[in-house]
Amino acid sequence: MTIDHGNGIVGHYYNLSKEMSVKEGDEVNAGEVIGAVGDTAQAEVAELSHLHFGLKKNGQWIDPIEFIDPADK
């Protein structure tokens, strides 16, 4: 799943469950649940369920920590 966060920032959310809380075209607000961690990454079926998350800015991968404040809860 990808989410356009505006200003050229696109979030990439991989290995979510097949049952999603949102669908294409929905507006998503900060803190809203988009889905649950699943096991859709077939190459990693032997590993525990986990989320792959990445950010691109203007089509280039960037370090997400620049946009996420772990202290902001």
N, CA, C and O atoms as a Tripos MOL2 file, in Angstrom:
@<TRIPOS>MOLECULE
protein
  292   291    73     0     0
PROTEIN
NO_CHARGES

@<TRIPOS>ATOM
      1 N           0.8500   -1.1640    0.0000 N.3       1 MET1
      2 CA          0.0000    0.0000    0.0000 C.3       1 MET1
      3 C           0.8960    1.2270    0.0000 C.2       1 MET1
      4 O           1.9520    1.2390    0.6320 O.2       1 MET1
      5 N           0.4720    2.2410   -0.7020 N.am      2 THR2
      6 CA          1.1570    3.5270   -0.6660 C.3       2 THR2
      7 C           0.1780    4.6050   -0.2440 C.2       2 THR2
      8 O          -1.0130    4.5400   -0.5480 O.2       2 THR2
      9 N           0.7020    5.6020    0.4650 N.am      3 ILE3
     10 CA         -0.0980    6.7450    0.8820 C.3       3 ILE3
     11 C           0.6590    8.0080    0.4970 C.2       3 ILE3
     12 O           1.8240    8.1830    0.8550 O.2       3 ILE3
     13 N          -0.0110    8.8770   -0.2290 N.am      4 ASP4
     14 CA          0.5510   10.1670   -0.6060 C.3       4 ASP4
     15 C           0.3610   11.1220    0.5640 C.2       4 ASP4
     16 O          -0.7630   11.4900    0.9070 O.2       4 ASP4
     17 N           1.4720   11.5150    1.1690 N.am      5 HIS5
     18 CA          1.4310   12.4000    2.3310 C.3       5 HIS5
     19 C           1.5400   13.8710    1.9320 C.2       5 HIS5
     20 O           1.5520   14.7420    2.8010 O.2       5 HIS5
     21 N           1.6190   14.1560    0.6470 N.am      6 GLY6
     22 CA          1.7390   15.5260    0.1640 C.3       6 GLY6
     23 C           3.1910   15.9820    0.1150 C.2       6 GLY6
     24 O           4.0780   15.3310    0.6680 O.2       6 GLY6
     25 N           3.4210   17.0970   -0.5480 N.am      7 ASN7
     26 CA          4.7550   17.6830   -0.6690 C.3       7 ASN7
     27 C           5.7840   16.7070   -1.2440 C.2       7 ASN7
     28 O           6.9630   16.7750   -0.8950 O.2       7 ASN7
     29 N           5.3440   15.7990   -2.1230 N.am      8 GLY8
     30 CA          6.2550   14.8470   -2.7510 C.3       8 GLY8
     31 C           6.6140   13.6540   -1.8990 C.2       8 GLY8
     32 O           7.4460   12.8430   -2.3040 O.2       8 GLY8
     33 N           6.0050   13.5190   -0.7140 N.am      9 ILE9
     34 CA          6.3030   12.4190    0.2110 C.3       9 ILE9
     35 C           5.2680   11.3120    0.0240 C.2       9 ILE9
     36 O           4.0640   11.5500    0.1080 O.2       9 ILE9
     37 N           5.7590   10.0960   -0.2300 N.am     10 VAL10
     38 CA          4.8860    8.9340   -0.3810 C.3      10 VAL10
     39 C           5.3640    7.8500    0.5770 C.2      10 VAL10
     40 O           6.5290    7.4530    0.5510 O.2      10 VAL10
     41 N           4.4520    7.3770    1.4240 N.am     11 GLY11
     42 CA          4.7570    6.2900    2.3550 C.3      11 GLY11
     43 C           4.4480    4.9500    1.7150 C.2      11 GLY11
     44 O           3.4310    4.7900    1.0400 O.2      11 GLY11
     45 N           5.3380    3.9860    1.9340 N.am     12 HIS12
     46 CA          5.1740    2.6290    1.4090 C.3      12 HIS12
     47 C           5.0380    1.6830    2.6000 C.2      12 HIS12
     48 O           5.9170    1.6150    3.4590 O.2      12 HIS12
     49 N           3.9260    0.9580    2.6340 N.am     13 TYR13
     50 CA          3.5920    0.0680    3.7420 C.3      13 TYR13
     51 C           3.4350   -1.3380    3.1800 C.2      13 TYR13
     52 O           2.4810   -1.6190    2.4540 O.2      13 TYR13
     53 N           4.3750   -2.2250    3.5170 N.am     14 TYR14
     54 CA          4.3770   -3.5750    2.9650 C.3      14 TYR14
     55 C           4.2130   -4.6170    4.0610 C.2      14 TYR14
     56 O           4.5710   -4.3900    5.2170 O.2      14 TYR14
     57 N           3.6740   -5.7490    3.6810 N.am     15 ASN15
     58 CA          3.4340   -6.9060    4.5410 C.3      15 ASN15
     59 C           2.2440   -6.6780    5.4690 C.2      15 ASN15
     60 O           2.2210   -7.1640    6.6000 O.2      15 ASN15
     61 N           1.2620   -5.9350    4.9760 N.am     16 LEU16
     62 CA          0.0140   -5.7670    5.7220 C.3      16 LEU16
     63 C          -0.8880   -6.9740    5.4730 C.2      16 LEU16
     64 O          -0.6950   -7.7200    4.5130 O.2      16 LEU16
     65 N          -1.8630   -7.1530    6.3390 N.am     17 SER17
     66 CA         -2.8300   -8.2320    6.1230 C.3      17 SER17
     67 C          -3.6620   -7.9170    4.8820 C.2      17 SER17
     68 O          -3.7150   -6.7700    4.4370 O.2      17 SER17
     69 N          -4.2970   -8.9180    4.3400 N.am     18 LYS18
     70 CA         -5.1060   -8.7300    3.1300 C.3      18 LYS18
     71 C          -6.3660   -7.9190    3.4140 C.2      18 LYS18
     72 O          -6.9050   -7.2770    2.5130 O.2      18 LYS18
     73 N          -6.8390   -7.9420    4.6550 N.am     19 GLU19
     74 CA         -8.0170   -7.1780    5.0340 C.3      19 GLU19
     75 C          -7.5570   -5.7820    5.4600 C.2      19 GLU19
     76 O          -6.9660   -5.6130    6.5260 O.2      19 GLU19
     77 N          -7.8290   -4.8020    4.6290 N.am     20 MET20
     78 CA         -7.3920   -3.4370    4.8940 C.3      20 MET20
     79 C          -8.5300   -2.6220    5.5100 C.2      20 MET20
     80 O          -9.7050   -2.8790    5.2470 O.2      20 MET20
     81 N          -8.1640   -1.6400    6.3300 N.am     21 SER21
     82 CA         -9.1550   -0.7470    6.9410 C.3      21 SER21
     83 C          -9.5250    0.4020    6.0150 C.2      21 SER21
     84 O         -10.5490    1.0560    6.2150 O.2      21 SER21
     85 N          -8.6990    0.6520    5.0030 N.am     22 VAL22
     86 CA         -8.9470    1.7250    4.0420 C.3      22 VAL22
     87 C          -8.8440    1.1530    2.6320 C.2      22 VAL22
     88 O          -8.2900    0.0750    2.4180 O.2      22 VAL22
     89 N          -9.3850    1.8960    1.6900 N.am     23 LYS23
     90 CA         -9.2970    1.4620    0.2930 C.3      23 LYS23
     91 C          -8.7400    2.6060   -0.5410 C.2      23 LYS23
     92 O          -8.6760    3.7480   -0.0870 O.2      23 LYS23
     93 N          -8.3440    2.2910   -1.7500 N.am     24 GLU24
     94 CA         -7.7790    3.3090   -2.6340 C.3      24 GLU24
     95 C          -8.7370    4.4800   -2.7720 C.2      24 GLU24
     96 O          -9.9340    4.3030   -3.0020 O.2      24 GLU24
     97 N          -8.1850    5.6830   -2.6260 N.am     25 GLY25
     98 CA         -8.9800    6.8950   -2.7420 C.3      25 GLY25
     99 C          -9.4390    7.4640   -1.4120 C.2      25 GLY25
    100 O          -9.8420    8.6250   -1.3430 O.2      25 GLY25
    101 N          -9.3850    6.6540   -0.3400 N.am     26 ASP26
    102 CA         -9.7710    7.1470    0.9840 C.3      26 ASP26
    103 C          -8.7720    8.1880    1.4780 C.2      26 ASP26
    104 O          -7.5760    8.0920    1.2020 O.2      26 ASP26
    105 N          -9.2690    9.1770    2.2050 N.am     27 GLU27
    106 CA         -8.3890   10.1160    2.8930 C.3      27 GLU27
    107 C          -8.0390    9.4990    4.2410 C.2      27 GLU27
    108 O          -8.9110    8.9980    4.9500 O.2      27 GLU27
    109 N          -6.7570    9.5410    4.5870 N.am     28 VAL28
    110 CA         -6.2730    8.9460    5.8280 C.3      28 VAL28
    111 C          -5.7290   10.0510    6.7150 C.2      28 VAL28
    112 O          -4.9580   10.8980    6.2650 O.2      28 VAL28
    113 N          -6.1310   10.0370    7.9660 N.am     29 ASN29
    114 CA         -5.6640   11.0320    8.9230 C.3      29 ASN29
    115 C          -4.5770   10.4460    9.8160 C.2      29 ASN29
    116 O          -4.5230    9.2330   10.0210 O.2      29 ASN29
    117 N          -3.7220   11.2970   10.3400 N.am     30 ALA30
    118 CA         -2.6570   10.8560   11.2440 C.3      30 ALA30
    119 C          -3.2570   10.0540   12.3870 C.2      30 ALA30
    120 O          -4.2510   10.4610   12.9890 O.2      30 ALA30
    121 N          -2.6530    8.9220   12.6780 N.am     31 GLY31
    122 CA         -3.1130    8.0720   13.7710 C.3      31 GLY31
    123 C          -4.1880    7.0730   13.3870 C.2      31 GLY31
    124 O          -4.5250    6.1940   14.1800 O.2      31 GLY31
    125 N          -4.7290    7.1920   12.1860 N.am     32 GLU32
    126 CA         -5.7880    6.2810   11.7380 C.3      32 GLU32
    127 C          -5.1970    4.9220   11.3780 C.2      32 GLU32
    128 O          -4.1310    4.8480   10.7670 O.2      32 GLU32
    129 N          -5.8740    3.8660   11.7500 N.am     33 VAL33
    130 CA         -5.4420    2.5080   11.4110 C.3      33 VAL33
    131 C          -5.7260    2.2590    9.9350 C.2      33 VAL33
    132 O          -6.8560    2.4310    9.4760 O.2      33 VAL33
    133 N          -4.6960    1.8540    9.1930 N.am     34 ILE34
    134 CA         -4.8740    1.5460    7.7730 C.3      34 ILE34
    135 C          -4.9780    0.0460    7.5290 C.2      34 ILE34
    136 O          -5.4790   -0.3850    6.4900 O.2      34 ILE34
    137 N          -4.5080   -0.7430    8.4800 N.am     35 GLY35
    138 CA         -4.5490   -2.1900    8.3440 C.3      35 GLY35
    139 C          -3.7380   -2.8070    9.4720 C.2      35 GLY35
    140 O          -3.2230   -2.1050   10.3430 O.2      35 GLY35
    141 N          -3.6340   -4.1030    9.4410 N.am     36 ALA36
    142 CA         -2.8700   -4.8240   10.4590 C.3      36 ALA36
    143 C          -1.6690   -5.4900    9.8060 C.2      36 ALA36
    144 O          -1.6740   -5.7870    8.6120 O.2      36 ALA36
    145 N          -0.6500   -5.7160   10.6060 N.am     37 VAL37
    146 CA          0.5110   -6.4380   10.1030 C.3      37 VAL37
    147 C           0.0570   -7.8350    9.7180 C.2      37 VAL37
    148 O          -0.7170   -8.4760   10.4290 O.2      37 VAL37
    149 N           0.5500   -8.2860    8.5920 N.am     38 GLY38
    150 CA          0.1220   -9.5930    8.1000 C.3      38 GLY38
    151 C           1.2870  -10.4660    7.7010 C.2      38 GLY38
    152 O           2.3860  -10.3700    8.2460 O.2      38 GLY38
    153 N           1.0180  -11.3120    6.7440 N.am     39 ASP39
    154 CA          2.0480  -12.2340    6.2510 C.3      39 ASP39
    155 C           1.9820  -12.3130    4.7340 C.2      39 ASP39
    156 O           2.0800  -13.3920    4.1490 O.2      39 ASP39
    157 N           1.8140  -11.1550    4.1070 N.am     40 THR40
    158 CA          1.6610  -11.1280    2.6510 C.3      40 THR40
    159 C           2.9900  -11.0940    1.9100 C.2      40 THR40
    160 O           3.0040  -11.1970    0.6840 O.2      40 THR40
    161 N           4.1150  -10.9520    2.6230 N.am     41 ALA41
    162 CA          5.4360  -10.9750    1.9800 C.3      41 ALA41
    163 C           5.8740  -12.4260    1.8680 C.2      41 ALA41
    164 O           6.4800  -12.9650    2.7940 O.2      41 ALA41
    165 N           5.5780  -13.0540    0.7590 N.am     42 GLN42
    166 CA          5.8250  -14.4780    0.5860 C.3      42 GLN42
    167 C           7.2890  -14.8680    0.7830 C.2      42 GLN42
    168 O           7.5770  -15.9880    1.2040 O.2      42 GLN42
    169 N           8.2080  -13.9660    0.4870 N.am     43 ALA43
    170 CA          9.6310  -14.2700    0.6530 C.3      43 ALA43
    171 C          10.0340  -14.3430    2.1190 C.2      43 ALA43
    172 O          11.1450  -14.7690    2.4340 O.2      43 ALA43
    173 N           9.1470  -13.9350    3.0150 N.am     44 GLU44
    174 CA          9.4930  -13.8830    4.4330 C.3      44 GLU44
    175 C           8.5320  -14.6910    5.2980 C.2      44 GLU44
    176 O           8.3420  -14.3650    6.4690 O.2      44 GLU44
    177 N           7.9330  -15.7220    4.7540 N.am     45 VAL45
    178 CA          6.9210  -16.4700    5.5000 C.3      45 VAL45
    179 C           7.4940  -17.1670    6.7320 C.2      45 VAL45
    180 O           6.7470  -17.4710    7.6630 O.2      45 VAL45
    181 N           8.7980  -17.4240    6.7590 N.am     46 ALA46
    182 CA          9.4000  -18.0900    7.9130 C.3      46 ALA46
    183 C           9.6730  -17.1230    9.0580 C.2      46 ALA46
    184 O           9.9730  -17.5550   10.1710 O.2      46 ALA46
    185 N           9.5720  -15.8160    8.8000 N.am     47 GLU47
    186 CA          9.8320  -14.8100    9.8290 C.3      47 GLU47
    187 C           8.5470  -14.4350   10.5520 C.2      47 GLU47
    188 O           7.4490  -14.6810   10.0540 O.2      47 GLU47
    189 N           8.6950  -13.8350   11.7360 N.am     48 LEU48
    190 CA          7.5370  -13.3250   12.4530 C.3      48 LEU48
    191 C           6.9090  -12.1950   11.6530 C.2      48 LEU48
    192 O           7.5990  -11.5080   10.9000 O.2      48 LEU48
    193 N           5.6120  -12.0010   11.8100 N.am     49 SER49
    194 CA          4.9140  -10.9240   11.1060 C.3      49 SER49
    195 C           5.5180   -9.5830   11.4870 C.2      49 SER49
    196 O           5.8070   -9.3280   12.6570 O.2      49 SER49
    197 N           5.7040   -8.7320   10.4930 N.am     50 HIS50
    198 CA          6.2800   -7.4090   10.7170 C.3      50 HIS50
    199 C           5.9050   -6.4980    9.5580 C.2      50 HIS50
    200 O           5.4680   -6.9650    8.5060 O.2      50 HIS50
    201 N           6.0750   -5.2150    9.7560 N.am     51 LEU51
    202 CA          5.7590   -4.2180    8.7440 C.3      51 LEU51
    203 C           7.0450   -3.7110    8.1000 C.2      51 LEU51
    204 O           8.0300   -3.4290    8.7820 O.2      51 LEU51
    205 N           7.0160   -3.6020    6.7790 N.am     52 HIS52
    206 CA          8.0850   -2.9150    6.0520 C.3      52 HIS52
    207 C           7.5410   -1.5270    5.7450 C.2      52 HIS52
    208 O           6.4700   -1.3890    5.1530 O.2      52 HIS52
    209 N           8.2790   -0.5050    6.1480 N.am     53 PHE53
    210 CA          7.8550    0.8690    5.9310 C.3      53 PHE53
    211 C           8.9950    1.6520    5.3170 C.2      53 PHE53
    212 O          10.1450    1.5360    5.7410 O.2      53 PHE53
    213 N           8.6710    2.4410    4.3270 N.am     54 GLY54
    214 CA          9.6670    3.3020    3.7180 C.3      54 GLY54
    215 C           9.0150    4.5690    3.2000 C.2      54 GLY54
    216 O           7.8030    4.6270    2.9930 O.2      54 GLY54
    217 N           9.8400    5.5790    2.9960 N.am     55 LEU55
    218 CA          9.3660    6.8450    2.4530 C.3      55 LEU55
    219 C          10.1700    7.2250    1.2200 C.2      55 LEU55
    220 O          11.3810    7.0150    1.1540 O.2      55 LEU55
    221 N           9.4720    7.7840    0.2550 N.am     56 LYS56
    222 CA         10.1160    8.3620   -0.9110 C.3      56 LYS56
    223 C           9.7480    9.8390   -0.9620 C.2      56 LYS56
    224 O           8.6150   10.2230   -0.6720 O.2      56 LYS56
    225 N          10.7160   10.6510   -1.3330 N.am     57 LYS57
    226 CA         10.4720   12.0690   -1.5680 C.3      57 LYS57
    227 C          10.8410   12.3340   -3.0210 C.2      57 LYS57
    228 O          11.9810   12.1350   -3.4410 O.2      57 LYS57
    229 N           9.8440   12.7880   -3.7770 N.am     58 ASN58
    230 CA         10.0310   13.0300   -5.2130 C.3      58 ASN58
    231 C          10.6330   11.8190   -5.9130 C.2      58 ASN58
    232 O          11.4930   11.9550   -6.7830 O.2      58 ASN58
    233 N          10.1660   10.6220   -5.5210 N.am     59 GLY59
    234 CA         10.5730    9.3820   -6.1760 C.3      59 GLY59
    235 C          11.8600    8.7720   -5.6800 C.2      59 GLY59
    236 O          12.2580    7.7180   -6.1760 O.2      59 GLY59
    237 N          12.5310    9.3870   -4.7230 N.am     60 GLN60
    238 CA         13.7880    8.8640   -4.1880 C.3      60 GLN60
    239 C          13.6020    8.3980   -2.7500 C.2      60 GLN60
    240 O          12.9810    9.0930   -1.9450 O.2      60 GLN60
    241 N          14.1450    7.2110   -2.4220 N.am     61 TRP61
    242 CA         14.0500    6.7120   -1.0540 C.3      61 TRP61
    243 C          14.7760    7.6620   -0.1160 C.2      61 TRP61
    244 O          15.8630    8.1480   -0.4290 O.2      61 TRP61
    245 N          14.1690    7.9250    1.0410 N.am     62 ILE62
    246 CA         14.7680    8.7930    2.0550 C.3      62 ILE62
    247 C          14.6970    8.1000    3.4120 C.2      62 ILE62
    248 O          13.9930    7.1040    3.5770 O.2      62 ILE62
    249 N          15.4290    8.6330    4.3720 N.am     63 ASP63
    250 CA         15.4090    8.1060    5.7360 C.3      63 ASP63
    251 C          14.1380    8.6000    6.4270 C.2      63 ASP63
    252 O          13.9780    9.8060    6.6140 O.2      63 ASP63
    253 N          13.2330    7.7010    6.8090 N.am     64 PRO64
    254 CA         11.9650    8.1180    7.4250 C.3      64 PRO64
    255 C          12.1310    8.8840    8.7320 C.2      64 PRO64
    256 O          11.2540    9.6630    9.1040 O.2      64 PRO64
    257 N          13.2350    8.6740    9.4270 N.am     65 ILE65
    258 CA         13.3970    9.3280   10.7240 C.3      65 ILE65
    259 C          13.4100   10.8470   10.5870 C.2      65 ILE65
    260 O          13.1390   11.5530   11.5590 O.2      65 ILE65
    261 N          13.7220   11.3620    9.3960 N.am     66 GLU66
    262 CA         13.6940   12.7950    9.1600 C.3      66 GLU66
    263 C          12.2760   13.3680    9.2770 C.2      66 GLU66
    264 O          12.1030   14.5660    9.5000 O.2      66 GLU66
    265 N          11.2720   12.5110    9.1250 N.am     67 PHE67
    266 CA          9.8810   12.9570    9.1280 C.3      67 PHE67
    267 C           9.0660   12.3960   10.2900 C.2      67 PHE67
    268 O           7.9180   12.7900   10.4970 O.2      67 PHE67
    269 N           9.6570   11.4830   11.0400 N.am     68 ILE68
    270 CA          8.9470   10.8480   12.1480 C.3      68 ILE68
    271 C           9.6810   11.1710   13.4290 C.2      68 ILE68
    272 O          10.8720   10.8860   13.5540 O.2      68 ILE68
    273 N           8.9900   11.7590   14.3740 N.am     69 ASP69
    274 CA          9.5780   12.0700   15.6720 C.3      69 ASP69
    275 C           9.1530   10.9750   16.6420 C.2      69 ASP69
    276 O           8.0000   10.9470   17.0720 O.2      69 ASP69
    277 N          10.0830   10.0570   17.0000 N.am     70 PRO70
    278 CA          9.7060    8.9660   17.9050 C.3      70 PRO70
    279 C           9.1750    9.4590   19.2500 C.2      70 PRO70
    280 O           8.4460    8.7290   19.9220 O.2      70 PRO70
    281 N           9.5230   10.6790   19.6580 N.am     71 ALA71
    282 CA          9.0510   11.2100   20.9360 C.3      71 ALA71
    283 C           7.6420   11.7810   20.8220 C.2      71 ALA71
    284 O           6.9940   12.0320   21.8390 O.2      71 ALA71
    285 N           7.1590   11.9900   19.5990 N.am     72 ASP72
    286 CA          5.8320   12.5670   19.3780 C.3      72 ASP72
    287 C           4.8030   11.4500   19.4310 C.2      72 ASP72
    288 O           4.6980   10.6470   18.5040 O.2      72 ASP72
    289 N           4.0620   11.4030   20.4980 N.am     73 LYS73
    290 CA          3.0980   10.3070   20.6650 C.3      73 LYS73
    291 C           1.6940   10.8340   20.6640 C.2      73 LYS73
    292 O           0.7440   10.0610   20.7930 O.2      73 LYS73
@<TRIPOS>BOND
     1     1     2 1
     2     2     3 1
     3     3     4 2
     4     3     5 am
     5     5     6 1
     6     6     7 1
     7     7     8 2
     8     7     9 am
     9     9    10 1
    10    10    11 1
    11    11    12 2
    12    11    13 am
    13    13    14 1
    14    14    15 1
    15    15    16 2
    16    15    17 am
    17    17    18 1
    18    18    19 1
    19    19    20 2
    20    19    21 am
    21    21    22 1
    22    22    23 1
    23    23    24 2
    24    23    25 am
    25    25    26 1
    26    26    27 1
    27    27    28 2
    28    27    29 am
    29    29    30 1
    30    30    31 1
    31    31    32 2
    32    31    33 am
    33    33    34 1
    34    34    35 1
    35    35    36 2
    36    35    37 am
    37    37    38 1
    38    38    39 1
    39    39    40 2
    40    39    41 am
    41    41    42 1
    42    42    43 1
    43    43    44 2
    44    43    45 am
    45    45    46 1
    46    46    47 1
    47    47    48 2
    48    47    49 am
    49    49    50 1
    50    50    51 1
    51    51    52 2
    52    51    53 am
    53    53    54 1
    54    54    55 1
    55    55    56 2
    56    55    57 am
    57    57    58 1
    58    58    59 1
    59    59    60 2
    60    59    61 am
    61    61    62 1
    62    62    63 1
    63    63    64 2
    64    63    65 am
    65    65    66 1
    66    66    67 1
    67    67    68 2
    68    67    69 am
    69    69    70 1
    70    70    71 1
    71    71    72 2
    72    71    73 am
    73    73    74 1
    74    74    75 1
    75    75    76 2
    76    75    77 am
    77    77    78 1
    78    78    79 1
    79    79    80 2
    80    79    81 am
    81    81    82 1
    82    82    83 1
    83    83    84 2
    84    83    85 am
    85    85    86 1
    86    86    87 1
    87    87    88 2
    88    87    89 am
    89    89    90 1
    90    90    91 1
    91    91    92 2
    92    91    93 am
    93    93    94 1
    94    94    95 1
    95    95    96 2
    96    95    97 am
    97    97    98 1
    98    98    99 1
    99    99   100 2
   100    99   101 am
   101   101   102 1
   102   102   103 1
   103   103   104 2
   104   103   105 am
   105   105   106 1
   106   106   107 1
   107   107   108 2
   108   107   109 am
   109   109   110 1
   110   110   111 1
   111   111   112 2
   112   111   113 am
   113   113   114 1
   114   114   115 1
   115   115   116 2
   116   115   117 am
   117   117   118 1
   118   118   119 1
   119   119   120 2
   120   119   121 am
   121   121   122 1
   122   122   123 1
   123   123   124 2
   124   123   125 am
   125   125   126 1
   126   126   127 1
   127   127   128 2
   128   127   129 am
   129   129   130 1
   130   130   131 1
   131   131   132 2
   132   131   133 am
   133   133   134 1
   134   134   135 1
   135   135   136 2
   136   135   137 am
   137   137   138 1
   138   138   139 1
   139   139   140 2
   140   139   141 am
   141   141   142 1
   142   142   143 1
   143   143   144 2
   144   143   145 am
   145   145   146 1
   146   146   147 1
   147   147   148 2
   148   147   149 am
   149   149   150 1
   150   150   151 1
   151   151   152 2
   152   151   153 am
   153   153   154 1
   154   154   155 1
   155   155   156 2
   156   155   157 am
   157   157   158 1
   158   158   159 1
   159   159   160 2
   160   159   161 am
   161   161   162 1
   162   162   163 1
   163   163   164 2
   164   163   165 am
   165   165   166 1
   166   166   167 1
   167   167   168 2
   168   167   169 am
   169   169   170 1
   170   170   171 1
   171   171   172 2
   172   171   173 am
   173   173   174 1
   174   174   175 1
   175   175   176 2
   176   175   177 am
   177   177   178 1
   178   178   179 1
   179   179   180 2
   180   179   181 am
   181   181   182 1
   182   182   183 1
   183   183   184 2
   184   183   185 am
   185   185   186 1
   186   186   187 1
   187   187   188 2
   188   187   189 am
   189   189   190 1
   190   190   191 1
   191   191   192 2
   192   191   193 am
   193   193   194 1
   194   194   195 1
   195   195   196 2
   196   195   197 am
   197   197   198 1
   198   198   199 1
   199   199   200 2
   200   199   201 am
   201   201   202 1
   202   202   203 1
   203   203   204 2
   204   203   205 am
   205   205   206 1
   206   206   207 1
   207   207   208 2
   208   207   209 am
   209   209   210 1
   210   210   211 1
   211   211   212 2
   212   211   213 am
   213   213   214 1
   214   214   215 1
   215   215   216 2
   216   215   217 am
   217   217   218 1
   218   218   219 1
   219   219   220 2
   220   219   221 am
   221   221   222 1
   222   222   223 1
   223   223   224 2
   224   223   225 am
   225   225   226 1
   226   226   227 1
   227   227   228 2
   228   227   229 am
   229   229   230 1
   230   230   231 1
   231   231   232 2
   232   231   233 am
   233   233   234 1
   234   234   235 1
   235   235   236 2
   236   235   237 am
   237   237   238 1
   238   238   239 1
   239   239   240 2
   240   239   241 am
   241   241   242 1
   242   242   243 1
   243   243   244 2
   244   243   245 am
   245   245   246 1
   246   246   247 1
   247   247   248 2
   248   247   249 am
   249   249   250 1
   250   250   251 1
   251   251   252 2
   252   251   253 am
   253   253   254 1
   254   254   255 1
   255   255   256 2
   256   255   257 am
   257   257   258 1
   258   258   259 1
   259   259   260 2
   260   259   261 am
   261   261   262 1
   262   262   263 1
   263   263   264 2
   264   263   265 am
   265   265   266 1
   266   266   267 1
   267   267   268 2
   268   267   269 am
   269   269   270 1
   270   270   271 1
   271   271   272 2
   272   271   273 am
   273   273   274 1
   274   274   275 1
   275   275   276 2
   276   275   277 am
   277   277   278 1
   278   278   279 1
   279   279   280 2
   280   279   281 am
   281   281   282 1
   282   282   283 1
   283   283   284 2
   284   283   285 am
   285   285   286 1
   286   286   287 1
   287   287   288 2
   288   287   289 am
   289   289   290 1
   290   290   291 1
   291   291   292 2
@<TRIPOS>SUBSTRUCTURE
     1 MET1         2 RESIDUE 1 A MET
     2 THR2         6 RESIDUE 1 A THR
     3 ILE3        10 RESIDUE 1 A ILE
     4 ASP4        14 RESIDUE 1 A ASP
     5 HIS5        18 RESIDUE 1 A HIS
     6 GLY6        22 RESIDUE 1 A GLY
     7 ASN7        26 RESIDUE 1 A ASN
     8 GLY8        30 RESIDUE 1 A GLY
     9 ILE9        34 RESIDUE 1 A ILE
    10 VAL10       38 RESIDUE 1 A VAL
    11 GLY11       42 RESIDUE 1 A GLY
    12 HIS12       46 RESIDUE 1 A HIS
    13 TYR13       50 RESIDUE 1 A TYR
    14 TYR14       54 RESIDUE 1 A TYR
    15 ASN15       58 RESIDUE 1 A ASN
    16 LEU16       62 RESIDUE 1 A LEU
    17 SER17       66 RESIDUE 1 A SER
    18 LYS18       70 RESIDUE 1 A LYS
    19 GLU19       74 RESIDUE 1 A GLU
    20 MET20       78 RESIDUE 1 A MET
    21 SER21       82 RESIDUE 1 A SER
    22 VAL22       86 RESIDUE 1 A VAL
    23 LYS23       90 RESIDUE 1 A LYS
    24 GLU24       94 RESIDUE 1 A GLU
    25 GLY25       98 RESIDUE 1 A GLY
    26 ASP26      102 RESIDUE 1 A ASP
    27 GLU27      106 RESIDUE 1 A GLU
    28 VAL28      110 RESIDUE 1 A VAL
    29 ASN29      114 RESIDUE 1 A ASN
    30 ALA30      118 RESIDUE 1 A ALA
    31 GLY31      122 RESIDUE 1 A GLY
    32 GLU32      126 RESIDUE 1 A GLU
    33 VAL33      130 RESIDUE 1 A VAL
    34 ILE34      134 RESIDUE 1 A ILE
    35 GLY35      138 RESIDUE 1 A GLY
    36 ALA36      142 RESIDUE 1 A ALA
    37 VAL37      146 RESIDUE 1 A VAL
    38 GLY38      150 RESIDUE 1 A GLY
    39 ASP39      154 RESIDUE 1 A ASP
    40 THR40      158 RESIDUE 1 A THR
    41 ALA41      162 RESIDUE 1 A ALA
    42 GLN42      166 RESIDUE 1 A GLN
    43 ALA43      170 RESIDUE 1 A ALA
    44 GLU44      174 RESIDUE 1 A GLU
    45 VAL45      178 RESIDUE 1 A VAL
    46 ALA46      182 RESIDUE 1 A ALA
    47 GLU47      186 RESIDUE 1 A GLU
    48 LEU48      190 RESIDUE 1 A LEU
    49 SER49      194 RESIDUE 1 A SER
    50 HIS50      198 RESIDUE 1 A HIS
    51 LEU51      202 RESIDUE 1 A LEU
    52 HIS52      206 RESIDUE 1 A HIS
    53 PHE53      210 RESIDUE 1 A PHE
    54 GLY54      214 RESIDUE 1 A GLY
    55 LEU55      218 RESIDUE 1 A LEU
    56 LYS56      222 RESIDUE 1 A LYS
    57 LYS57      226 RESIDUE 1 A LYS
    58 ASN58      230 RESIDUE 1 A ASN
    59 GLY59      234 RESIDUE 1 A GLY
    60 GLN60      238 RESIDUE 1 A GLN
    61 TRP61      242 RESIDUE 1 A TRP
    62 ILE62      246 RESIDUE 1 A ILE
    63 ASP63      250 RESIDUE 1 A ASP
    64 PRO64      254 RESIDUE 1 A PRO
    65 ILE65      258 RESIDUE 1 A ILE
    66 GLU66      262 RESIDUE 1 A GLU
    67 PHE67      266 RESIDUE 1 A PHE
    68 ILE68      270 RESIDUE 1 A ILE
    69 ASP69      274 RESIDUE 1 A ASP
    70 PRO70      278 RESIDUE 1 A PRO
    71 ALA71      282 RESIDUE 1 A ALA
    72 ASP72      286 RESIDUE 1 A ASP
    73 LYS73      290 RESIDUE 1 A LYS
